[in-house]
């Protein structure tokens, strides 16, 4: 949550709480930057509901915000929001051609295709919202956070983009987008709430 990188991969073993961390990264940004528009993707709606939508409704007090089912959006009273999205087919990315995505989060990133991921990164921009961002946050936005286990269509793409160029926890400049980039490895020991029989 505190990295100065703007293109982030939190990945590795199952069990360190990657989905939880991803969702709470967006919640944190929504609370501290009024009006920010964030997007959280998974491959299917069922995965999205079970992992994120159902959980956020129990995590955020009603005094802070509310879930709008027909828009698949958690709306904060300060104007910020988390849009819950899914990409069952690669062509679904074209639904997101127009919106300004201030922060993009993708859970189980390796299950998407490299084309879809690059396309979504290309939609990340602040546009006119830049004028409303507190100055101390401007160097950190727009922002992309990926969380993933190994394997899947984008396994090689993620390895080439995040793991091969630099040691873990070291910020470097991404060759394609020019953004400060980091790979943060996750291990089961990161999650103090994980049951000892997990896995």
C-alpha positions in Angstrom: 0.0 0.0 0.0 2.9 2.4 0.7 5.0 1.7 -2.4 5.9 4.7 -4.6 5.5 2.5 -7.7 2.5 3.1 -10.0 2.6 -0.3 -11.7 2.5 -3.1 -9.1 2.4 -6.9 -9.1 1.7 -8.6 -5.8 2.1 -12.3 -6.6 3.4 -15.7 -5.7 2.1 -18.4 -3.5 -1.6 -18.9 -2.7 -2.7 -17.6 0.7 -1.0 -14.3 1.5 -4.2 -12.3 1.3 -3.7 -10.9 -2.2 -7.4 -10.3 -3.0 -8.0 -8.7 0.4 -5.0 -6.5 0.0 -6.1 -5.5 -3.5 -9.6 -4.5 -2.4 -8.3 -2.6 0.6 -5.8 -0.7 -1.5 -8.8 0.7 -3.5 -10.8 1.3 -0.3 -7.9 3.3 1.1 -7.6 5.4 -2.0 -11.3 6.0 -2.1 -11.3 7.3 1.5 -8.4 9.7 1.1 -9.0 11.1 -2.4 -12.7 12.2 -2.8 -14.1 11.6 -6.2 -11.5 9.1 -7.3 -12.8 6.4 -9.7 -11.4 2.9 -9.3 -11.9 -0.3 -11.1 -11.5 -3.9 -9.8 -11.5 -6.8 -12.3 -11.8 -10.5 -12.1 -12.4 -13.0 -15.0 -15.9 -14.0 -14.1 -18.8 -12.3 -12.3 -19.2 -15.3 -9.9 -15.5 -14.9 -8.8 -15.9 -11.2 -8.5 -19.0 -11.6 -6.3 -17.6 -14.3 -4.0 -14.2 -12.7 -3.6 -15.0 -9.0 -3.5 -18.6 -7.7 -3.8 -20.0 -9.9 -1.1 -17.1 -9.1 1.2 -17.0 -5.3 0.8 -20.7 -5.0 1.8 -19.7 -6.5 5.1 -16.5 -4.5 5.5 -17.6 -0.9 4.9 -20.0 0.7 7.4 -23.2 2.2 5.9 -22.2 5.6 7.2 -19.3 5.5 4.7 -20.9 4.2 1.5 -23.3 1.8 -0.1 -23.4 -0.8 -2.9 -25.4 -0.1 -6.1 -26.2 -3.5 -7.5 -27.4 -2.5 -11.0 -24.2 -0.6 -11.5 -21.9 -3.1 -9.8 -20.4 -0.2 -7.9 -19.6 0.6 -4.3 -20.3 4.3 -3.9 -18.6 6.3 -1.1 -20.4 9.4 0.2 -17.3 11.5 -0.7 -17.9 10.8 -4.4 -15.3 8.1 -4.8 -16.2 4.6 -6.1 -15.1 1.1 -6.8 -16.5 -0.3 -10.0 -16.6 -4.1 -10.0 -15.9 -5.5 -13.5 -15.3 -8.9 -15.2 -13.7 -10.0 -18.4 -15.1 -13.4 -19.4 -14.1 -12.8 -23.1 -11.1 -10.8 -24.3 -13.5 -8.5 -26.3 -15.1 -7.4 -23.1 -12.3 -4.9 -22.6 -13.9 -2.7 -25.2 -16.7 -1.9 -22.7 -14.1 0.2 -20.9 -12.9 2.2 -23.8 -14.4 5.5 -22.6 -14.1 5.8 -18.8 -11.2 7.4 -17.0 -9.7 4.7 -14.8 -7.8 6.5 -12.1 -6.8 3.3 -10.4 -7.0 -0.2 -12.0 -6.8 -3.4 -9.9 -6.9 -6.8 -11.4 -7.3 -9.9 -9.2 -5.9 -13.3 -10.5 -4.2 -11.3 -13.2 -2.5 -14.2 -15.0 -6.0 -15.5 -15.9 -6.5 -12.5 -18.3 -4.7 -12.2 -21.6 -1.7 -9.9 -22.2 -3.8 -7.9 -24.7 -6.6 -7.3 -22.2 -4.2 -6.2 -19.5 -2.2 -3.9 -21.8 -5.5 -2.4 -23.1 -6.8 -1.7 -19.5 -3.5 -0.1 -18.5 -3.9 2.1 -21.5 -7.2 3.3 -20.2 -5.6 4.5 -16.9 -5.4 8.2 -16.8 -6.5 11.1 -14.6 -7.7 13.5 -17.3 -9.5 16.6 -15.7 -9.6 14.8 -12.4 -5.9 15.7 -12.0 -6.9 19.2 -10.8 -8.8 17.7 -7.9 -6.0 15.3 -6.6 -4.1 16.6 -3.6 -0.6 17.5 -4.6 1.0 14.9 -2.4 -0.8 12.1 -4.3 -0.1 13.2 -7.8 3.2 11.3 -8.2 1.4 8.1 -7.3 -1.5 8.3 -9.8 -2.8 6.9 -12.0 -2.0 3.5 -10.5 -2.3 -0.1 -11.5 -2.2 -3.0 -9.0 -2.2 -6.6 -10.1 -2.5 -9.6 -7.8 -1.9 -13.1 -9.1 -0.9 -16.7 -8.5 1.5 -18.3 -11.0 0.1 -20.0 -14.2 -2.5 -18.8 -16.8 -2.4 -17.0 -20.1 -0.4 -14.1 -18.8 2.1 -16.0 -16.7 5.0 -15.3 -19.1 3.9 -11.7 -19.7 3.9 -10.9 -16.0 7.2 -12.6 -15.5 8.8 -10.6 -18.4 7.2 -7.3 -17.2 7.6 -7.5 -13.4 10.0 -10.2 -12.4 12.8 -10.5 -14.9 13.8 -6.8 -15.1 14.7 -6.3 -11.4 15.0 -8.0 -8.0 11.8 -8.2 -5.9 10.9 -5.1 -3.9 13.0 -2.9 -6.2 11.4 -0.1 -8.1 12.3 0.1 -11.8 10.9 1.9 -14.9 8.6 -0.2 -17.0 9.9 -0.4 -20.6 6.4 -0.2 -22.2 4.6 2.5 -20.2 7.5 4.2 -18.5 5.9 4.0 -15.0 7.7 3.2 -11.8 7.1 -0.6 -11.4 7.6 -3.2 -8.6 7.2 -6.9 -8.0 6.1 -7.6 -4.4 6.3 -11.4 -3.7 3.6 -12.9 -1.5 4.0 -15.8 0.8 1.5 -17.6 3.1 3.3 -16.3 6.1 2.2 -12.8 5.2 -1.4 -13.7 6.2 -1.6 -14.1 10.0 -5.3 -15.1 9.7 -4.6 -18.1 7.4 -5.5 -21.4 8.9 -2.6 -23.8 9.4 -4.3 -26.4 7.1 -4.7 -24.0 4.2 -3.4 -25.3 0.8 
